[in-house]
Amino acid sequence: MDGIRTSLKDLQMGQRGYVTGLLCSGTERRRLLDLGLCPGSRVTALHKSPFHGPVAYGVLGAVIALRGADAAHVQVALQGDGDR
């Protein structure tokens, strides 16, 4: 799970990573955790909305949509080609 660290917002479509932390607190943090964005969860960028709208991410077998401001609070380590 040691990869390049970035924010969820910066993942390219089809790119995968693992959640390493959340840079928020309170109800926003609780919401992200409830969506499955817990440290260690694998996440994939799936679809980008037109005109800078929400981006769809695959996490724990579900598809969730996050605005860029929310995705910027999620730290991820990029998954290398050898990670499965």
C-alpha positions in Angstrom: 0.0 0.0 0.0 3.0 2.3 -0.3 2.3 4.4 -3.3 2.4 8.0 -4.4 0.2 10.1 -2.0 -2.4 12.5 -3.4 -6.0 13.6 -2.8 -9.0 11.7 -4.2 -9.8 14.8 -6.3 -6.5 14.3 -8.3 -7.2 10.7 -9.3 -7.5 10.3 -13.1 -10.4 8.3 -14.5 -9.7 4.6 -14.0 -7.0 5.2 -11.5 -7.1 3.3 -8.2 -5.8 4.0 -4.8 -6.2 3.3 -1.1 -7.6 5.8 1.4 -4.9 6.9 3.9 -6.7 9.6 5.8 -9.3 12.3 5.9 -8.4 16.0 6.2 -11.7 17.1 7.8 -13.6 16.8 11.0 -17.1 16.8 12.4 -20.1 16.0 10.3 -18.2 16.1 7.1 -15.7 13.5 8.4 -18.6 11.3 9.6 -20.3 11.6 6.2 -17.2 10.5 4.3 -16.6 7.6 6.7 -20.3 6.5 6.3 -19.7 6.5 2.5 -17.0 3.9 3.1 -14.0 6.2 2.7 -12.2 4.7 5.7 -8.4 4.3 5.9 -7.4 1.2 3.9 -10.5 1.2 1.6 -9.7 0.8 -2.1 -11.2 3.5 -4.3 -11.4 3.9 -8.1 -12.3 7.0 -10.1 -15.1 5.9 -12.5 -16.9 8.8 -14.2 -16.5 12.5 -14.4 -19.5 14.8 -14.8 -19.5 17.5 -17.4 -18.8 21.1 -16.4 -16.8 20.3 -13.3 -19.7 18.5 -11.6 -19.4 15.6 -9.1 -17.1 12.6 -9.9 -18.3 9.0 -9.4 -16.0 6.7 -7.4 -16.2 3.0 -6.7 -15.7 2.1 -3.1 -16.6 -1.1 -1.2 -18.7 -2.4 -4.1 -20.8 0.8 -4.3 -20.7 3.9 -6.5 -20.6 7.2 -4.8 -20.4 10.8 -6.2 -18.4 13.5 -4.6 -17.9 17.2 -5.3 -14.3 18.3 -5.8 -14.3 20.2 -2.5 -15.2 17.0 -0.6 -12.9 14.7 -2.6 -10.0 17.1 -1.8 -10.3 16.1 1.9 -9.6 12.4 1.2 -6.0 11.4 1.1 -5.1 8.4 -1.1 -2.0 6.4 -1.9 -2.0 5.4 -5.6 -2.2 1.7 -6.4 0.8 0.5 -8.5 0.4 -1.9 -11.4 1.6 -4.8 -9.3 -1.0 -4.2 -6.5 -4.2 -6.2 -6.8 
